[in-house]
Amino acid sequence: MAVVGGGIVGVATAHFLQQKGLQVTLFEKEAGLAAHQTGRNSGVIHSGIYYPPGSLKARTCLRGRRLMEEFCTRHGLAWKRCGKVIVATQANQIEKLRQLGQRGQEHGLQVRALDRAGLRQIEPACAGLEALFVPETGVVDYRQVVQKLAEGLDIRLKTPWNHESEFDAWINCAGLYCDRLAGSEVKIVPFRGEYYHLSPEASDLCRGLIYPVPDPRFPFLGVHLTRHADDSVGAGPNAVLALGRENYDGWSINLGEALETLTYPGFQKLAVKYWRMGLEEQLRSFSKRLFLRELRKLAPELQLRHLHPAPAGIRAQCVRPDGTLVDDFLIYRQGKAVHVINAPSPAATASLAIAEEIASVLG
């Protein structure tokens, strides 16, 4: 059995299958594990509040959160359940916020509605008209989780996947390149998420996690503030088109991959439909002041001097040829392969439950 991809989904799957008594070899093209989405995200253990009941994201996130907390506790990995607030900063967001609260209750979460005074009790520096407090949200360093999951596995680093003939079955957890290995109709359109970290003098402006009400048209959650497991505070990410699947710095353009994205009919239709939102995200990428303006809707006391650049990440988002976003995880069997397509956030939270799902698809 082979697993392709050394991110948290691939490593969790290899770990789970080996625990079931299977002989597993994991292939990773990089020199180390967790080099891409896993090692470059906000480190949040998501509650599952955003995802429609019955969806694969909802099911695996709800179960995966519990499994992740249990795994970290069992192995002495640093994590904490700090809770988060989702904040309506404009009147037209309040109805969506209340719908999220209902969804959270359907998922069995202990969601609490907050007025302005209640919000200030939890996050004194946060501004908002109304908010939800979701106590089941936490933070962890997913790179540490991957290293623990990887213990005892047969791992071949710096080894791109071209070994199909050697194995009876293989699992595609290749993240940013999953569509290529699968030869799928849907394509990855990479979006770079840029982050800042707050200087120590501003870290008290965020006690836990502060999120805006998400735009229902997109799977992105908007720029937010996150107190990490190491007690540092991060801000971001935005979501801008990446001209290359590993274009982390914004300048190292991969011409072939950029042309692949720009000429893909699905991206072209998406860009036409959402050009205004895309332009706003791009402007925030160019302007630290505009990025700050967005953050100050949540934390008005933030200043330019508080923001310092942090490593960016790239989200492996699948887009259909008709320009619609694939908003759920997509896992299916094709011959002797199981393909995991479209596994961005909350895949890290859900990873241990996704591993179970893959095993059931594998049969």
C-alpha positions in Angstrom: 0.0 0.0 0.0 1.3 3.5 -0.9 0.3 6.9 0.3 1.3 9.9 -1.8 1.8 13.2 0.1 3.5 14.0 3.3 1.0 16.6 4.6 -1.2 15.8 7.6 -3.9 14.0 5.6 -1.4 11.7 3.9 0.6 11.0 7.2 -2.6 10.5 9.2 -3.9 8.0 6.6 -0.6 6.1 6.5 -0.6 6.0 10.3 -4.2 4.8 10.5 -3.7 2.0 7.9 -0.5 0.9 9.6 -2.4 0.7 12.9 -4.8 -1.6 11.1 -2.0 -3.9 10.3 -1.3 -2.9 6.7 2.2 -2.4 5.3 2.4 1.2 4.1 5.0 3.3 2.3 4.6 7.0 2.2 6.1 9.1 -0.6 6.9 12.8 -0.3 8.6 14.9 -3.0 10.0 17.4 -0.4 12.9 16.9 1.9 10.6 17.0 4.9 7.0 16.5 5.9 4.3 19.2 6.3 6.0 21.5 3.9 2.9 23.0 2.3 -0.7 23.5 3.5 -0.1 21.7 6.8 2.9 23.7 7.9 1.6 27.1 6.6 -1.9 27.4 8.1 -3.4 29.2 11.2 -3.1 26.1 13.4 -6.8 26.1 14.3 -8.7 23.1 15.5 -12.0 23.9 13.9 -15.3 23.3 15.6 -17.2 22.4 12.4 -19.7 25.3 12.7 -19.4 26.5 9.1 -20.2 23.2 7.3 -23.6 22.1 6.2 -25.1 19.2 8.2 -24.6 15.9 6.4 -21.6 17.2 4.3 -18.3 15.3 4.4 -16.6 18.4 5.8 -19.1 18.6 8.7 -19.0 14.9 9.5 -15.2 14.6 9.4 -14.5 17.9 11.1 -16.8 17.2 14.0 -15.3 13.7 14.6 -11.8 14.8 13.6 -11.8 17.5 16.2 -12.4 15.1 19.0 -9.9 12.6 17.6 -7.3 15.4 17.3 -7.8 16.6 20.8 -7.5 13.0 22.1 -4.4 12.3 20.0 -2.6 15.4 21.2 -3.5 14.8 24.8 -2.4 11.1 24.6 1.0 12.0 23.2 1.7 15.2 25.2 1.5 17.6 22.3 0.8 21.2 23.2 -2.8 22.3 22.3 -5.5 24.3 23.9 -9.3 24.8 23.5 -9.5 28.5 23.6 -12.8 29.1 21.9 -13.4 31.7 19.2 -15.7 34.6 18.6 -17.4 35.1 15.2 -18.2 38.8 14.9 -20.7 40.8 12.9 -19.3 44.2 12.4 -22.1 45.4 10.1 -25.9 45.2 10.4 -26.2 43.2 7.1 -24.1 40.4 8.7 -26.3 39.7 11.7 -28.8 37.4 10.0 -25.9 35.3 8.6 -24.4 35.2 12.1 -27.6 34.0 13.6 -27.9 31.3 10.9 -24.4 30.1 11.8 -25.5 29.9 15.5 -28.4 27.7 14.4 -26.1 25.5 12.4 -23.8 25.2 15.4 -26.7 24.0 17.6 -27.6 21.4 14.9 -24.0 20.1 15.2 -24.3 19.9 18.9 -21.9 22.7 19.6 -22.2 24.8 22.8 -22.6 28.1 20.8 -23.5 31.2 22.8 -24.9 34.4 21.3 -23.2 37.6 22.5 -24.3 41.2 22.5 -21.7 44.0 22.4 -21.1 43.8 26.2 -20.8 40.0 26.2 -18.3 40.2 23.3 -16.1 42.6 25.3 -16.1 40.3 28.3 -14.4 37.6 26.1 -12.4 39.8 23.8 -12.0 43.3 25.4 -10.4 44.9 22.4 -12.8 43.5 19.8 -15.5 45.6 18.1 -18.8 44.2 16.9 -22.5 44.6 16.9 -23.2 40.9 17.8 -21.1 37.8 18.0 -21.1 34.1 18.6 -18.8 32.4 21.0 -17.8 28.8 19.9 -16.0 27.2 22.9 -15.1 24.0 21.0 -12.5 25.7 18.8 -8.8 25.3 19.7 -5.2 25.7 18.4 -2.3 23.3 17.9 1.0 23.2 15.9 0.1 20.7 13.1 3.7 20.2 12.2 4.2 18.7 15.6 1.2 16.5 15.1 2.6 15.3 11.7 5.9 14.4 13.3 4.2 12.3 16.0 1.9 10.6 13.5 5.0 9.8 11.3 6.8 7.9 14.0 7.4 4.3 12.8 6.2 4.9 9.2 8.2 3.8 6.1 8.7 7.3 4.6 10.5 8.1 1.3 11.4 11.7 1.2 12.6 13.6 -1.9 10.8 10.9 -3.9 8.1 12.0 -6.4 5.4 9.5 -7.2 6.1 7.2 -10.1 6.0 3.9 -8.4 2.4 2.8 -9.1 3.5 -0.5 -10.6 5.1 -1.5 -7.3 1.8 -1.4 -5.3 -1.6 -3.1 -5.4 -3.2 0.1 -4.2 -2.3 3.7 -3.6 -3.8 6.8 -2.1 -3.5 10.2 -3.6 -3.1 12.8 -0.8 -0.9 15.1 -2.9 -2.6 18.4 -1.9 -1.7 21.1 -4.4 -1.0 18.5 -7.1 -3.8 16.0 -6.3 -5.8 16.9 -9.5 -2.8 16.0 -11.7 -2.3 12.6 -10.1 -6.0 11.9 -10.4 -6.4 13.3 -14.0 -9.6 14.8 -12.7 -12.0 17.1 -14.5 -11.9 19.6 -11.6 -8.7 21.5 -11.3 -6.8 23.0 -8.4 -6.7 26.8 -8.6 -4.1 27.9 -6.0 -4.9 30.9 -3.7 -2.1 32.4 -1.7 -3.0 33.3 1.9 -0.8 36.0 3.3 -0.3 36.4 7.0 1.2 38.9 9.5 2.2 38.3 13.1 1.5 40.9 15.8 4.3 42.5 17.8 4.3 41.5 21.5 3.0 45.0 22.5 -0.2 44.3 20.5 -0.7 40.6 21.4 -3.1 41.5 24.2 -5.6 42.7 21.6 -6.5 39.1 20.9 -7.1 36.6 23.8 -8.2 33.7 21.6 -9.6 33.6 18.1 -11.4 36.4 16.5 -13.2 35.8 13.1 -15.5 37.8 10.9 -18.8 36.5 9.6 -17.7 34.6 6.4 -19.0 35.6 3.0 -21.4 32.7 2.1 -20.3 32.8 -1.6 -16.8 31.7 -0.8 -15.1 28.9 1.3 -12.6 31.5 2.6 -13.2 32.6 6.2 -11.8 36.2 5.9 -8.9 37.7 7.7 -8.9 36.9 11.3 -6.8 37.0 14.5 -5.4 33.8 16.0 -3.6 33.3 19.2 -1.4 30.2 18.5 -0.4 27.3 20.7 2.9 29.1 21.4 1.0 32.2 22.5 2.1 34.3 19.5 -0.7 36.1 17.6 -1.2 35.9 13.8 -3.4 37.9 11.5 -4.7 36.8 8.1 -5.0 35.3 5.7 -6.3 37.0 2.6 -6.9 35.0 -0.6 -5.2 36.1 -3.8 -4.6 34.1 -6.9 -1.1 32.4 -6.8 0.7 32.3 -10.1 2.2 28.9 -9.3 1.1 26.2 -6.9 4.1 26.9 -4.7 4.3 30.7 -5.3 4.6 31.5 -1.6 6.5 34.7 -1.9 4.3 36.2 -4.7 7.3 36.7 -7.0 8.6 33.2 -7.9 6.1 32.8 -10.7 5.8 29.4 -12.3 4.9 30.4 -15.9 3.6 27.0 -16.9 1.3 26.7 -13.9 0.2 30.3 -14.2 -0.8 29.7 -17.8 -2.5 26.5 -16.8 -4.7 28.4 -14.3 -5.3 31.5 -16.4 -6.4 29.5 -19.5 -8.6 27.1 -17.5 -12.3 27.8 -18.4 -13.3 27.2 -14.8 -11.0 29.9 -13.5 -12.0 32.3 -16.2 -15.7 32.0 -15.3 -14.9 32.3 -11.6 -12.9 35.4 -12.3 -15.6 37.1 -14.3 -18.2 36.3 -11.6 -16.2 37.5 -8.7 -13.8 40.1 -10.2 -14.7 42.8 -7.7 -13.9 40.6 -4.7 -10.7 39.3 -6.3 -9.6 42.9 -6.9 -10.2 43.8 -3.3 -8.2 40.9 -2.1 -5.3 41.8 -4.5 -5.3 45.4 -3.3 -5.0 44.2 0.3 -2.1 42.1 -0.8 -0.3 45.1 -2.2 -1.2 47.5 0.6 -0.5 46.8 4.2 -2.7 49.7 5.1 -5.7 48.1 3.4 -4.9 44.8 5.1 -4.9 46.7 8.4 -8.2 48.4 7.6 -9.8 45.0 7.3 -8.3 43.8 10.6 -9.3 47.0 12.4 -13.0 46.2 11.8 -12.4 43.5 14.4 -9.7 45.1 16.5 -9.7 48.9 16.1 -6.6 49.5 18.3 -4.3 47.8 15.8 -1.7 50.0 14.2 0.6 49.5 11.2 3.7 49.1 13.5 2.0 46.1 15.1 2.0 44.1 11.8 5.1 42.1 10.7 5.2 39.8 7.6 4.8 36.1 8.3 5.1 33.1 5.9 2.3 32.7 3.4 0.4 29.6 2.6 -1.4 28.3 -0.5 -4.8 26.8 -0.4 -5.5 24.0 -2.8 -9.0 24.9 -3.9 -10.7 22.9 -6.6 -12.8 24.7 -9.3 -15.2 22.9 -11.7 -15.1 23.7 -15.4 -18.3 25.7 -15.1 -16.6 28.1 -12.6 -18.2 26.8 -9.4 -16.1 26.1 -6.4 -16.0 22.6 -5.0 -17.0 23.3 -1.4 -16.8 19.8 0.1 -14.1 17.3 0.4 -14.0 14.9 -2.5 -12.8 11.3 -1.9 -13.4 8.6 -4.5 -11.9 5.3 -5.7 -10.7 4.9 -9.3 -9.2 1.6 -10.1 -6.5 0.7 -7.6 -6.3 4.4 -6.4 -8.2 6.4 -3.9 -8.1 10.1 -4.7 -8.5 12.8 -2.1 -9.4 15.9 -4.1 -10.2 19.3 -2.6 -8.9 19.0 0.9 -8.2 22.5 2.1 -9.4 23.8 5.5 -10.6 22.1 7.7 -8.7 19.1 6.5 -6.0 19.4 9.2 -8.7 19.3 11.9 -10.5 16.5 10.1 -7.4 14.6 9.1 -7.8 11.6 11.5 -11.4 11.2 10.5 -10.5 11.6 6.8 -8.1 8.7 7.3 -11.1 6.6 8.5 -13.1 7.7 5.5 -10.3 6.8 3.1 -10.0 3.4 4.6 -13.7 2.8 4.1 -13.5 3.8 0.5 -10.5 1.6 0.0 -12.6 -1.3 1.2 
